[in-house]
Amino acid sequence: MSRLAQPKTSPVIKRDGRMGGGAGGPDGELHNDIRRMNLDQTQSTNADLVATEICPVCKSSRYLNASLRFLVNPECYHKMCESCVDRIFSHGPAPCPIPKCGRTLRKHRFREQTFEDLRVEREVDIRKRVAAVFNKREEDFENLRDYNDHLNDVEDITFNLIEGIDVEETEKRFEAYKQANSREIEENAQMAAHEKQSFTQQQKVERHQAKQRREAARREEEEERREAEENRKDVLKRLASGADADTVAKEGQRVQLRKRMDRQAAAERQRQLQAAEDARNNGSSNFVIKGLKAKTKAEPEEPIDPFGGLRFVDSYYSLQDDYVWEGIQEAKKDVRQTAGGYDVMDYARRSLVAAFSGLGVFVADEVTQRDQVGQDAEAVGTARADIGVKDIGMVDAA
């Protein structure tokens, strides 16, 4: 056999034992471990993917039914297909069919899954729920410390609900805050909705204005192109008629410059009108300055006084706790008088009032004043009678 017909053998590569590249060396074992870990991760990923494509209730697979839709309920976040939801919950609330769950679910609360990870889905829902109640803003606080404390409390409640730490106590705290601040929560929600609507409207107006500016720039560019073409034709026409070339060129440049300045002036006027309209729109909208605002605490209201400041004070005497008198002592011991709620000290108070009620009254002065008032009244009556007689007799009163 010739050397050309002999089969070629691959060269043998000799490995250096010092390099540790053999199958029994430490590098070989490390390589095998890494490859095994990659295979395990791939197998676990494939298993999880297959599990997410199968309904845990009826075992339907998306492999056999491409239009299969999975729904979740925010009550327990267990995923099941749409057919199982219709079959189990069409007649009303029913317990969750997933083993060891048993929570009562309703059909109208089932929805499609937004995030691939259900834990992220649950966390987002909890944060939305907490944010809808704790919707105070920075401008609702007097200082930055109070605002930061509020944010810290909100995050504590959110963390406890997400991680399942003291859920019952946290829910009580959440509901207590919701009931105590229901009016303020509603006002902040309405303000947020109004701001969102205003922002959407403002974005729409800005897009319309940008479109108008683009159209105006396009029209201006076409106008410049048309005027340049007309100017060129006019220059060629004048040159063809035998006019001076320098004069025709200068006049054409002058006309073109004047038209350009007119367009710039018109654009500037349009820009000023647009700026004035924007300022008017911004002024008419509910403009809110964000940030801490100074608040003064309301002074505590005084107790209601039905007598309008009138005070009943004993000026001439002070009522004692007890009086050593047989009438009062016997009345205190008599059950027939005290059984109906009668207080014997009321009798003592009434007696003292009657005793001291005439100390500030001077009868002589009152009689003198009364007589004087009577005499004055008689004198006035006599004078009026005299005037009446004179009037009847047609006599001058003077």
C-alpha atoms as one frame of an Amber mdcrd trajectory, in Angstrom:
protein
   0.000   0.000   0.000   1.323   3.391  -0.939   1.676   6.195   1.509  -1.094
   8.149  -0.243  -3.607   5.349   0.372  -2.780   5.025   4.083  -5.397   6.567
   6.441  -4.365   9.749   8.208  -4.365   9.657  11.974  -4.927  12.720  14.121
  -1.972  13.921  16.081  -1.883  12.998  19.741  -1.759  15.966  22.087   0.238
  15.375  25.177  -1.110  16.983  28.340   1.186  18.282  30.965   0.355  16.832
  34.336   1.408  20.073  35.991  -1.417  21.989  34.252  -4.093  19.982  36.055
  -6.232  19.666  32.935  -6.960  15.959  33.319 -10.380  14.621  34.110  -9.225
  13.680  37.562  -7.691  17.059  38.387  -9.331  19.839  40.420 -10.023  21.941
  37.302 -11.859  19.043  35.709 -14.006  18.548  38.774 -14.804  22.277  38.880
 -15.759  22.194  35.207 -18.059  19.233  35.803 -19.690  20.957  38.794 -20.352
  24.129  36.797 -21.824  22.132  33.922 -24.025  20.188  36.348 -25.249  23.437
  37.932 -26.125  24.869  34.537 -28.048  21.725  33.664 -29.932  21.849  36.983
 -30.834  25.507  36.448 -32.004  24.804  32.920 -34.113  21.879  34.067 -35.662
  23.896  36.923 -36.399  26.799  34.588 -38.074  24.492  32.105 -40.094  22.863
  34.878 -41.275  26.246  36.168 -42.181  27.323  32.643 -44.202  24.156  32.091
 -45.932  24.610  35.465 -46.988  28.155  34.567 -48.523  26.916  31.308 -50.795
  24.334  33.018 -53.985  25.127  34.930 -53.646  23.714  38.482 -57.392  22.935
  38.620 -58.305  21.208  35.344 -54.713  20.522  34.167 -55.380  22.181  30.804
 -52.212  23.124  28.969 -51.500  26.012  26.676 -49.584  23.547  24.524 -52.891
  21.931  23.505 -54.985  25.124  23.652 -53.146  28.203  22.427 -56.046  30.526
  23.349 -56.000  29.475  27.006 -56.224  32.508  29.333 -55.100  32.425  32.946
 -56.727  34.663  35.572 -55.762  35.551  39.132 -57.783  36.810  42.071 -56.188
  39.443  44.360 -57.680  37.667  47.354 -55.231  34.744  47.214 -53.334  35.202
  43.887 -53.875  31.613  42.787 -53.850  31.272  39.016 -56.434  29.241  37.104
 -57.820  29.171  33.588 -60.822  31.174  32.445 -62.926  28.036  31.931 -62.471
  26.994  35.556 -63.401  30.488  36.723 -66.628  30.411  34.693 -67.448  26.895
  35.821 -66.817  27.385  39.548 -67.767  31.005  40.240 -70.613  31.691  37.789
 -73.304  30.920  40.393 -71.840  33.127  43.112 -68.968  33.209  45.611 -67.170
  29.924  46.156 -64.040  28.732  47.976 -60.755  28.635  46.110 -60.267  25.192
  44.489 -56.529  25.203  45.213 -55.752  22.768  48.065 -55.112  24.286  51.516
 -56.478  27.697  50.494 -60.231  27.779  51.072 -60.646  31.545  50.717 -63.976
  32.763  49.375 -63.541  34.219  45.893 -65.856  36.157  43.588 -65.865  36.047
  39.828 -65.860  39.811  39.227 -62.499  40.151  40.992 -60.631  37.807  38.657
 -58.346  39.568  36.195 -55.416  38.852  33.940 -51.948  38.754  35.395 -49.837
  41.848  34.699 -46.444  40.678  35.938 -44.933  37.262  35.391 -44.025  36.891
  39.053 -47.125  36.704  41.258 -45.173  38.067  44.205 -44.516  41.248  42.266
 -48.192  41.314  41.272 -49.256  41.094  44.920 -46.768  43.718  46.072 -47.911
  46.185  43.403 -51.563  45.683  44.374 -50.794  46.219  48.063 -48.816  49.374
  47.343 -51.673  50.725  45.207 -54.144  50.003  47.990 -52.007  51.713  50.639
 -51.221  54.687  48.385 -54.935  55.244  47.731 -55.504  55.807  51.473 -52.231
  57.429  52.552 -52.404  60.066  49.806 -51.188  63.088  51.733 -48.751  65.373
  49.962 -45.689  67.224  51.070 -47.572  70.520  51.197 -50.000  69.048  53.752
 -47.304  69.034  56.465 -45.776  71.856  58.457 -42.181  70.656  58.302 -40.050
  68.070  56.567 -39.718  65.900  59.672 -43.481  65.286  59.867 -43.574  64.434
  56.168 -40.703  61.953  56.536 -42.366  60.361  59.573 -45.541  59.954  57.534
 -43.617  58.269  54.717 -41.919  55.988  57.237 -45.267  54.923  58.714 -46.646
  54.246  55.243 -43.654  52.085  54.361 -43.948  50.169  57.651 -47.591  49.358
  56.938 -46.785  48.367  53.364 -43.908  46.126  54.448 -46.012  44.392  57.100
 -48.810  43.682  54.622 -46.403  42.392  51.975 -44.394  40.172  54.299 -47.358
  39.053  56.441 -46.053  40.570  59.697 -48.771  41.419  62.269 -51.363  41.500
  59.508 -54.370  41.794  61.818 -52.913  44.678  63.824 -51.717  46.404  60.656
 -55.165  46.076  59.069 -56.758  47.609  62.175 -54.305  50.503  62.002 -54.994
  50.903  58.297 -58.780  50.948  58.724 -58.581  53.325  61.707 -56.599  55.839
  59.661 -58.998  55.428  56.740 -62.051  56.161  58.874 -60.442  59.063  60.735
 -59.273  60.816  57.551 -61.998  59.803  55.089 -62.850  63.381  54.116 -59.247
  64.397  53.556 -58.575  61.198  51.591 -61.511  61.954  49.291 -60.363  65.546
  48.757 -56.811  64.461  47.909 -58.139  61.808  45.528 -60.297  64.373  43.743
 -57.353  66.763  43.542 -55.132  64.050  42.078 -57.792  63.158  39.501 -58.194
  66.820  38.571 -54.437  67.264  38.231 -54.227  64.165  36.058 -57.007  65.476
  33.845 -55.347  68.907  33.630 -52.005  67.313  32.781 -53.609  65.196  30.054
 -55.327  68.240  28.618 -52.100  70.235  28.768 -50.232  67.464  26.963 -52.918
  67.423  24.286 -52.671  71.197  23.846 -48.876  71.030  23.646 -49.030  68.310
  20.988 -51.504  70.398  18.996 -49.278  73.456  19.294 -46.220  71.467  18.217
 -48.145  70.223  15.193 -49.146  73.785  14.332 -45.540  74.948  14.649 -44.363
  72.185  12.327 -47.030  73.070   9.789 -46.162  76.768  10.064 -42.467  75.993
   9.524 -43.330  73.833   6.532 -45.519  76.579   5.042 -42.805  79.155   5.670
 -40.235  76.959   3.961 -42.516  76.468   0.962 -43.204  80.210   0.840 -39.489
  80.989   0.868 -38.880  78.460  -1.884 -41.721  79.884  -3.970 -40.554  83.473
  -3.485 -36.971  82.526  -4.343 -38.193  80.868  -7.542 -40.315  83.907  -8.443
 -37.406  86.240  -7.712 -35.108  84.164  -9.897 -37.607  84.220 -12.755 -38.062
  87.983 -12.376 -34.293  88.531 -12.453 -33.942  86.398 -15.584 -36.815  88.249
 -17.222 -35.238  91.636 -16.522 -31.862  90.492 -17.716 -33.464  89.205 -20.901
 -35.065  92.614 -21.454 -31.619  94.258 -21.458 -31.524  95.781 -17.965 -28.288
  96.302 -16.057 -27.201  93.099 -14.345 -25.865  94.766 -11.158 -28.997  96.869
 -10.735 -31.281  93.904 -11.285 -29.307  91.746  -8.817 -29.324  94.431  -6.084
 -33.031  95.099  -6.527 -33.805  91.378  -6.381 -31.789  91.013  -3.168 -33.560
  94.049  -1.686 -36.997  92.620  -2.471 -36.052  89.220  -1.077 -34.652  90.787
   2.107 -37.813  92.863   2.638 -40.038  89.808   2.286 -37.867  87.838   4.701
 -38.091  90.624   7.297 -41.875  90.745   6.886 -42.100  87.021   7.507 -39.888
  87.270  10.597 -42.011  90.109  11.996 -45.196  88.098  11.410 -43.630  85.051
  13.079 -42.590  87.165  16.073 -46.122  88.542  16.458 -47.519  85.014  16.270
 -45.009  83.873  18.898 -46.021  86.694  21.258 -49.712  85.906  20.825 -49.017
  82.241  21.538 -47.021  83.130  24.676 -49.865  85.348  25.924 -52.370  82.554
  25.323 -50.176  80.050  27.180 -49.847  82.429  30.127 -53.611  82.916  30.201
 -54.220  79.170  30.115 -51.721  78.558  32.907 -53.300  81.292  34.992 -56.815
  79.945  34.515 -55.849  76.407  35.524 -55.538  75.409  39.153 -51.836  76.029
  39.622 -50.444  74.302  42.705 -47.096  75.168  44.270 -45.618  71.994  45.682
 -43.627  72.022  48.858 -44.066  72.578  52.549 -46.511  75.321  53.423 -46.716
  77.202  56.679 -49.637  76.146  58.822 -50.809  77.676  62.064 -52.420  75.383
  64.544 -55.939  76.386  65.449 -56.363  77.621  68.986 -58.511  75.404  71.187
 -62.080  76.591  71.290 -63.441  77.881  74.560 -66.269  75.965  76.201 -69.751
  77.040  75.197 -71.282  79.522  77.645 -75.080  79.588  77.332 -75.292  82.712
  79.531 -72.990  84.792  77.319 -70.443  85.633  79.998 -72.913  86.224  82.823
 -71.521  84.816  86.061 -73.590  83.862  89.081 -71.265  84.607  91.992 -72.222
  84.855  95.624 -71.003  88.312  96.605 -72.240  88.551 100.180 -71.914  85.026
 101.477 -70.274  81.661 100.884 -72.215  78.428 101.171 -70.786  76.028 103.730
 -70.680  72.270 103.349 -72.880  71.707 106.381 -74.962  73.725 108.853 -75.603
  72.698 112.450 -79.339  73.209 112.582 -82.004  70.738 113.525 -84.165  71.388
 110.461 -81.308  70.637 108.065 -79.892  67.727 110.043 -83.274  66.033 110.407
 -84.057  66.540 106.720 -80.740  64.907 105.786 -81.615  61.853 107.838 -85.197
  61.626 106.560 -85.301  59.128 103.706 -88.645  60.429 102.495 -87.082  63.775
 101.561 -83.807  62.582 100.083 -85.131  59.532  98.198 -86.447  61.602  95.281
 -83.120  63.347  94.770 -83.825  66.452  96.834 -80.715  68.176  98.171 -81.125
  69.795 101.556 -78.390  72.312 100.715 -80.747  73.833  98.130 -82.899  74.957
 101.019 -79.870  76.540 102.726 -78.863  78.305  99.512 -82.381  79.646  98.955
 -82.545  80.876 102.552 -79.244  82.747 102.228 -80.342  84.335  98.956 -83.553
  85.532 100.575 -81.623  86.862 103.573 -79.085  88.852 101.542 -81.304  89.891
  98.628 -82.258  93.260 100.164 -78.823  94.488 101.254 -78.271  96.603  98.154
 -81.724  98.157  98.166 -82.345 101.582  99.799 -86.069 102.164 100.095 -85.854
 105.896 100.893 -83.859 106.652  97.763 -86.239 104.621  95.640 -89.294 106.448
  97.082 -87.686 109.849  96.467 -86.825 108.976  92.883 -90.315 107.612  92.305
 -91.975 110.782  93.661 -89.694 112.944  91.544 -90.542 110.971  88.438 -94.252
 111.332  89.264 -93.979 115.096  89.694 -92.089 115.446  86.436 -94.756 113.438
  84.657 -97.544 115.644  86.119 -95.696 118.813  85.087 -95.237 117.545  81.549
 -98.906 116.610  81.356-100.014 120.056  82.600 -97.787 121.837  80.087 -99.177
 119.759  77.234-102.725 120.528  78.358-101.995 124.270  78.390-100.555 124.110
  74.881-103.632 122.242  73.688-105.985 124.877  75.165-104.029 127.666  73.526
-104.146 125.893  70.187-107.902 125.534  70.482-108.248 129.223  71.384-106.071
 130.211  68.430-103.564 131.774  70.855 -99.841 131.867  70.155 -97.978 129.493
  72.461 -95.175 132.007  72.852
